Amino acid sequence: MTGIATNMTFDQAGAARLGPVPALGERLAEPEQMAEGALFLASDAASFVNGALVPVDGGWSAA
């Protein structure tokens, strides 16, 4: 099972609380960008990916 953390997606209230974060390019992800990570994991291109955590967080975890 793979989970998608939705706390990195854009909403006006969350963005206002967070304020600008240079590591994120001063923006949060659009839901479609999160979906692209899930679609990759479900695709044939990821057929050899096994037991990996793939952060789709715009660099937040690396900052």
N, C-alpha and C positions, 0 to 999 in steps of 0.2 A: 504494500500500500504506500502511496505517495501522497503527502499532504501539501497543500498550497497555503502559505501564510498570506493572509489578505491585509495585514497591517501596513504594508508598504504601498498600497494602492492610493490613488489620489482621492481626496475629498476636501472640500474647502475648510471645514472645521479643523480637521487634523493638520492640514498645511498651515493654518494660522497658528495653531499651538506649537508646531514644530519650528516654524520660522525657516529662514534660508539655511541650507546645509550644503556648503561648497562641495563636499565629496559626492553629493547626489546631483550636482549640476543645478542645485536650488529648485528641484522639482521631485515629485513622487511619481510612481509609475501609473500609467493608465491601465485599467483592467485588461485591455487587449494585449498589453505587453506581458502581463503575468500569464495570460492564456498561451502566448507563444512558447513559453517554457514548458508548460504542460503538454502542448501539442508536439513539441520536440520529443519529450519522453515517451509519448504514445506512437511516435513514428518509427519507420524502419531504420532511420538514421541512428536511432538510439538502441537498436536491437542488441548491442553488446554491452550496454550500460546496465550494471547490476548492483543494487545495494548502495547507490550513491546519493548523497545530498547535493542537489544542484541549486544553489541560492540564486534567485532571480530578484535581486535587491538593489540593482543599480550601483553596486560598489559599497553599500552601507556596511556590510560585514567586514570588508577589507579596510575601511577607513579607521 
